[in-house]
Amino acid sequence: MRTSNRARQARNRSVRTSWPHFPISTSVTSGNCRTSIGTRSKHAKTRDGMERDDEKLLARFDDEVNDHTLFIGWHDYMLAVRALPVEAQAFHVWYYALYPEKLNPEVDTTRHQQVFPMLPSRRRADQKRALREVISSFRGDAELMNHPQTNARPLRLPT
């Protein structure tokens, strides 16, 4: 049975999911922008073969909305593969520290706040810098890197 367009749009607007360790409730309100940006990055030309002019679309890109899109993508990947690159694991902790309201109120956020203290009150550049620093330290953790749920391959594979 095919899913109706209306049902797909409703699902894209409000995604509710749960992971055993971190029950979450995530709402995505900018599905159209996310889809349009994704289309732009996949297709450089229009169906008529003309070069795309997407300056207005790219001007609408919101870095903070992208956090939610990345979270959902990595979360879905984790559910499918049952392993995550260390960068995505650090991103999940960063996301939970930055958006504690997305977590089930029963979840203890102490660990997230220890790894990323006071993250929501920092400037955006400092938030991202903190993520890069934690990724670096996670890569140096032999136990984490050798864990069966850690995909140790580099995110960018050689061509």
Backbone torsions as a table, in degrees:
resi	resn	phi	psi	omega
1	MET	NA	131.4	-178.1
2	ARG	-83.6	142.7	177.3
3	THR	-81.4	134.4	-179.9
4	SER	-69.2	156.6	178.5
5	ASN	-59.4	-41.3	-179.8
6	ARG	-62.7	-42.4	179.4
7	ALA	-65.0	-41.1	178.0
8	ARG	-62.5	-42.4	179.7
9	GLN	-64.3	-40.7	179.1
10	ALA	-64.7	-40.5	179.0
11	ARG	-64.3	-39.8	179.3
12	ASN	-66.3	-32.4	-178.8
13	ARG	-73.3	-35.4	-176.1
14	SER	-136.0	101.0	-179.9
15	VAL	-102.1	119.6	177.0
16	ARG	-113.6	127.7	-177.0
17	THR	-145.9	169.0	-179.8
18	SER	-147.3	135.1	175.3
19	TRP	-117.0	137.3	-172.3
20	PRO	-49.7	-39.7	-176.7
21	HIS	-84.3	-29.2	-174.9
22	PHE	-135.8	80.0	177.1
23	PRO	-60.9	130.6	-175.5
24	ILE	-132.6	163.2	170.7
25	SER	-134.3	113.3	-175.6
26	THR	-120.3	128.4	175.7
27	SER	-109.3	134.0	176.7
28	VAL	-114.3	112.9	-175.1
29	THR	-103.1	-5.5	-176.9
30	SER	-119.3	44.4	-178.4
31	GLY	-55.6	-39.2	-178.2
32	ASN	-64.2	-42.7	178.6
33	CYS	-65.3	-43.8	-179.3
34	ARG	-59.9	-45.4	-179.3
35	THR	-65.3	-41.2	-179.6
36	SER	-65.0	-42.7	178.5
37	ILE	-63.8	-41.5	178.2
38	GLY	-61.5	-41.1	177.7
39	THR	-62.2	-42.5	-179.4
40	ARG	-60.6	-40.9	-176.4
41	SER	-75.1	-19.5	-179.5
42	LYS	-94.2	-29.7	-172.4
43	HIS	-126.0	109.1	-178.5
44	ALA	-80.5	-17.3	-178.4
45	LYS	-125.3	156.7	177.1
46	THR	-75.6	174.9	178.4
47	ARG	-63.9	-24.0	178.0
48	ASP	-83.8	0.5	179.5
49	GLY	86.2	6.4	-179.9
50	MET	-85.4	148.9	176.0
51	GLU	-61.6	134.5	-179.1
52	ARG	-74.8	144.2	174.2
53	ASP	-119.9	93.4	-172.6
54	ASP	-114.0	27.7	-178.3
55	GLU	-59.2	-41.6	179.5
56	LYS	-64.8	-42.0	178.9
57	LEU	-63.0	-47.9	-179.0
58	LEU	-66.6	-28.0	176.8
59	ALA	-66.9	-24.8	178.3
60	ARG	-80.2	-10.7	-177.6
61	PHE	-57.7	133.2	179.9
62	ASP	-121.1	115.6	-177.0
63	ASP	-58.6	-37.9	-178.4
64	GLU	-72.8	-34.7	174.7
65	VAL	-65.5	-33.2	178.8
66	ASN	-61.7	-29.0	176.9
67	ASP	-54.7	-45.5	-176.8
68	HIS	-69.0	-38.7	178.3
69	THR	-64.1	-45.4	177.9
70	LEU	-63.2	-41.5	179.6
71	PHE	-59.1	-48.0	-178.4
72	ILE	-63.2	-41.3	179.2
73	GLY	-62.1	-47.7	179.6
74	TRP	-67.8	-36.2	178.5
75	HIS	-63.1	-45.9	177.8
76	ASP	-62.5	-41.3	178.2
77	TYR	-60.0	-44.7	-179.5
78	MET	-61.4	-41.9	179.6
79	LEU	-65.1	-34.7	-178.5
80	ALA	-77.8	-41.2	-171.2
81	VAL	-100.7	-23.5	-177.6
82	ARG	66.5	24.3	175.7
83	ALA	-155.8	151.7	179.0
84	LEU	-134.0	146.1	169.9
85	PRO	-61.5	153.0	-178.3
86	VAL	-59.4	-32.1	178.0
87	GLU	-62.6	-41.2	179.4
88	ALA	-71.3	-34.3	176.1
89	GLN	-63.7	-44.0	177.6
90	ALA	-64.5	-39.7	178.4
91	PHE	-60.7	-41.5	178.8
92	HIS	-60.1	-46.1	179.3
93	VAL	-62.9	-43.2	178.1
94	TRP	-59.2	-46.0	-179.3
95	TYR	-61.1	-46.2	-179.7
96	TYR	-64.5	-36.3	178.0
97	ALA	-70.5	-35.4	-178.1
98	LEU	-78.6	-33.7	-176.9
99	TYR	-125.7	63.3	-177.3
100	PRO	-61.9	-23.4	179.3
101	GLU	-67.6	-15.8	178.9
102	LYS	-78.5	-18.6	-179.3
103	LEU	-83.9	153.1	171.5
104	ASN	-57.2	134.3	-177.9
105	PRO	-58.3	-20.0	179.9
106	GLU	-79.5	-12.2	-178.1
107	VAL	-77.3	132.7	176.8
108	ASP	-79.2	118.3	-177.3
109	THR	-97.5	10.7	-177.2
110	THR	-54.5	-46.8	-177.7
111	ARG	-62.5	-42.1	179.7
112	HIS	-62.4	-42.9	-179.2
113	GLN	-70.0	-29.2	176.5
114	GLN	-69.2	-41.2	-179.4
115	VAL	-71.7	-39.5	-178.8
116	PHE	-128.2	74.9	-177.6
117	PRO	-66.2	137.5	174.6
118	MET	55.8	29.2	-175.2
119	LEU	-58.4	-45.2	-177.7
120	PRO	-61.7	-25.5	-177.6
121	SER	-86.1	-5.5	-179.7
122	ARG	-83.4	159.1	172.6
123	ARG	-66.7	155.8	-176.7
124	ARG	-56.6	-44.1	-179.8
125	ALA	-61.4	-38.0	179.0
126	ASP	-71.4	-33.1	176.0
127	GLN	-62.2	-45.5	-179.5
128	LYS	-69.3	-37.7	177.4
129	ARG	-61.2	-42.4	178.8
130	ALA	-61.1	-40.1	177.8
131	LEU	-62.2	-46.0	179.2
132	ARG	-60.9	-40.0	179.8
133	GLU	-65.7	-40.6	179.7
134	VAL	-69.5	-38.8	176.2
135	ILE	-57.8	-44.4	179.2
136	SER	-60.1	-44.1	-179.7
137	SER	-70.6	-35.5	177.5
138	PHE	-63.3	-38.5	179.3
139	ARG	-61.7	-28.9	179.9
140	GLY	-85.0	0.1	-179.4
141	ASP	-91.7	101.7	-175.2
142	ALA	-60.5	-39.6	-179.7
143	GLU	-62.2	-44.6	178.8
144	LEU	-65.5	-45.8	-177.0
145	MET	-64.4	-28.6	-179.6
146	ASN	-94.7	0.3	-179.9
147	HIS	-68.4	140.5	-177.8
148	PRO	-62.2	-20.4	178.8
149	GLN	-93.9	9.4	174.3
150	THR	-105.4	121.9	174.4
151	ASN	-87.2	105.8	-172.5
152	ALA	-83.9	-4.4	178.1
153	ARG	-64.4	149.4	177.0
154	PRO	-65.8	149.6	178.7
155	LEU	-63.8	-36.5	-179.9
156	ARG	-104.7	108.6	-179.8
157	LEU	-80.8	145.8	179.9
158	PRO	-63.7	146.8	-179.5
159	THR	-93.7	NA	NA
